[in-house]
Amino acid sequence: MLGLLAERLGCQFGALWMVQGEEGVLACAATWRTGSVAQAFEAMSRRWRFSIGVGLPGRVWSSGEPAWLFDFVEESSFPRAAVARREGLHGAVAFPVHRDDTVLGVVELLSEQRRDPDPALLAAVAAVGRHLALHLERRCP
């Protein structure tokens, strides 16, 4: 599902971050990438843990709202920005996977393209996040 969503949005990398309740962090639960793109970024993401408010996934977790970045690597507060730059990743969109007011996780999608924010697309991915939460709850009760 992550790959399908990323491809539809023209992204080359995607990650699903899930809240680890006992640890109080977001941990990478799944990744997807096209071909040999973003190998180092994927490896780094798989090892990374985000506290609430830290990095793009942590920021979305904190706000409970989707976020769009024209150029991820220009954000000095994002710890993986240098690796993203080396791998040619720039544009990013992330959205919460949530049930009611509870964020269960965050989907993060990165692109080689810099793109201006698209309010209609942000609304659409917010809806996807709500549906994805229902799917995950059925799969992992």
C-alpha positions as CSV (number, residue, x, y, z in Angstrom):
1,M,0.0,0.0,0.0
2,L,2.9,2.4,0.8
3,G,4.4,1.9,-2.6
4,L,1.2,2.4,-4.4
5,L,0.5,5.6,-2.6
6,A,4.1,6.9,-3.2
7,E,3.9,6.1,-6.9
8,R,0.6,7.8,-7.3
9,L,2.0,10.9,-5.7
10,G,5.2,10.8,-7.8
11,C,7.4,10.1,-4.8
12,Q,10.6,7.9,-4.7
13,F,10.6,7.1,-1.0
14,G,8.0,6.3,1.5
15,A,8.0,5.3,5.2
16,L,5.4,4.3,7.7
17,W,6.2,5.4,11.2
18,M,4.2,3.8,14.1
19,V,3.9,5.0,17.6
20,Q,5.7,2.7,20.1
21,G,3.5,3.3,23.2
22,E,5.9,2.0,25.8
23,E,8.8,3.9,24.4
24,G,6.9,7.1,23.5
25,V,8.6,7.3,20.1
26,L,7.8,6.8,16.4
27,A,9.7,3.8,14.9
28,C,9.9,2.9,11.2
29,A,7.5,0.0,10.5
30,A,7.9,-0.1,6.7
31,T,9.7,1.6,3.9
32,W,9.4,1.6,0.1
33,R,11.6,3.1,-2.6
34,T,12.0,3.1,-6.3
35,G,15.0,1.0,-7.6
36,S,18.3,2.1,-6.1
37,V,17.0,5.6,-5.1
38,A,17.6,6.6,-1.4
39,Q,19.3,3.4,-0.2
40,A,21.2,5.3,2.6
41,F,18.2,7.3,3.5
42,E,16.1,4.1,3.8
43,A,18.8,2.4,6.0
44,M,19.0,5.5,8.3
45,S,15.2,5.7,8.5
46,R,14.9,2.1,9.5
47,R,17.2,2.7,12.5
48,W,15.8,6.1,13.5
49,R,13.4,6.9,16.3
50,F,11.5,10.2,16.5
51,S,10.3,11.9,19.7
52,I,7.1,13.9,19.4
53,G,7.8,17.2,17.6
54,V,11.2,16.1,16.2
55,G,11.8,15.8,12.4
56,L,9.0,15.7,9.9
57,P,7.3,12.5,11.3
58,G,7.5,13.9,14.9
59,R,6.1,17.2,13.8
60,V,3.1,15.6,12.2
61,W,2.7,13.3,15.2
62,S,2.6,16.4,17.4
63,S,0.2,18.5,15.3
64,G,-2.0,15.7,14.1
65,E,-2.1,17.5,10.8
66,P,-0.6,16.8,7.4
67,A,2.6,18.7,6.4
68,W,4.1,19.7,3.1
69,L,7.7,20.7,2.6
70,F,8.8,22.3,-0.7
71,D,12.4,21.3,0.1
72,F,13.0,18.9,3.0
73,V,16.8,19.5,2.9
74,E,16.4,23.2,3.6
75,E,14.8,22.4,7.0
76,S,17.7,22.6,9.5
77,S,15.6,21.1,12.3
78,F,15.3,17.7,10.5
79,P,18.0,15.3,11.5
80,R,18.0,13.3,8.2
81,A,18.2,16.4,5.9
82,A,21.9,15.9,5.1
83,V,21.4,12.3,3.9
84,A,18.2,13.3,2.0
85,R,20.3,16.0,0.2
86,R,23.0,13.5,-0.8
87,E,20.4,11.1,-2.1
88,G,18.6,13.8,-4.1
89,L,15.4,13.8,-2.1
90,H,13.7,17.2,-1.8
91,G,9.9,17.5,-1.6
92,A,8.1,15.9,1.2
93,V,4.6,15.3,2.4
94,A,3.6,13.5,5.6
95,F,0.3,12.8,7.2
96,P,-1.0,11.2,10.4
97,V,-2.6,7.8,10.6
98,H,-5.1,8.5,13.3
99,R,-8.3,7.2,14.9
100,D,-10.4,10.1,16.3
101,D,-7.8,12.2,18.2
102,T,-5.2,9.5,18.6
103,V,-2.3,9.4,16.2
104,L,-1.3,5.8,15.6
105,G,1.5,6.6,13.1
106,V,2.7,8.8,10.3
107,V,3.2,8.2,6.6
108,E,6.1,10.1,5.1
109,L,6.7,10.4,1.4
110,L,9.7,12.1,-0.3
111,S,10.3,13.1,-3.9
112,E,13.2,14.1,-6.0
113,Q,11.1,17.0,-7.1
114,R,10.4,20.3,-5.3
115,R,6.7,21.0,-5.3
116,D,4.6,23.8,-4.1
117,P,2.0,22.9,-1.5
118,D,-1.3,21.6,-2.8
119,P,-4.2,22.1,-0.4
120,A,-6.4,19.6,-2.2
121,L,-3.8,16.9,-2.0
122,L,-3.2,17.6,1.7
123,A,-6.9,17.1,2.3
124,A,-6.9,13.9,0.3
125,V,-3.9,12.4,2.2
126,A,-5.6,13.4,5.5
127,A,-8.5,11.2,4.5
128,V,-6.2,8.4,3.5
129,G,-4.6,8.6,7.0
130,R,-8.0,8.0,8.6
131,H,-8.8,5.0,6.3
132,L,-5.3,3.6,6.8
133,A,-5.9,3.6,10.6
134,L,-9.0,1.5,10.2
135,H,-7.1,-0.9,8.0
136,L,-4.3,-1.2,10.4
137,E,-6.6,-1.7,13.4
138,R,-8.3,-4.6,11.6
139,R,-5.0,-6.2,10.7
140,C,-3.3,-5.7,14.0
141,P,-6.0,-5.7,16.7
